[in-house]
């Protein structure tokens, strides 16, 4: 039985100065989500990969829900054309709501904010607080160092061996979307993967 995927949270960079391959990936992922009728949930930024993905999703007839702290709206950092804009009081509320609204997470390349979001959602899943798929879209090998570090943490018993199955790694947007549907459900009670 496939997972039901209606809303996907995507973590990604807001920087505008990154290589074009990352923009191409973000745009393609936005198109795929729209084509499959999946609502994109993101941090509502208007620049960088976040803005490009929102624009691509909307241009293909898809929907985008942006979640952003009020202070960022006051700074004018938000995208003005989203289907739905939700303002929160704090960054923590933003991240929690994005997770609560989503049926899965895809992490594109990004800076400290993106990596912090990714590691936090991995931790939540490890604790049984988030049970949905987590996909790392490893464009151009961007996440290779982080994946190596996670393997080292497992190898030296900072994490249990089964925790390596908390996330899945994709090389292309197409693979990332496909993995949303085939990733096993994380069982909250025993904190191990259960057959779906």
Secondary structure, DSSP 4 states (H G I P E B T S, - for coil): -PPP-SEEEEE----SSS-HHHHHHHHHHHHHHHHTTPEEEE--BSSHHHHHHHHHHHHTT--EEEEEEHHHHHTT-B-SS-SEEEEESSHHHHHHHHHHH-SEEEE-S-SHHHHHHHHHHHHHHHTTS--SEEEEE-GGGTTHHHHHHHHHHHHTTSS-GGGGGG-EEESSHHHHHHHHHHSPEEETTTTEEE--
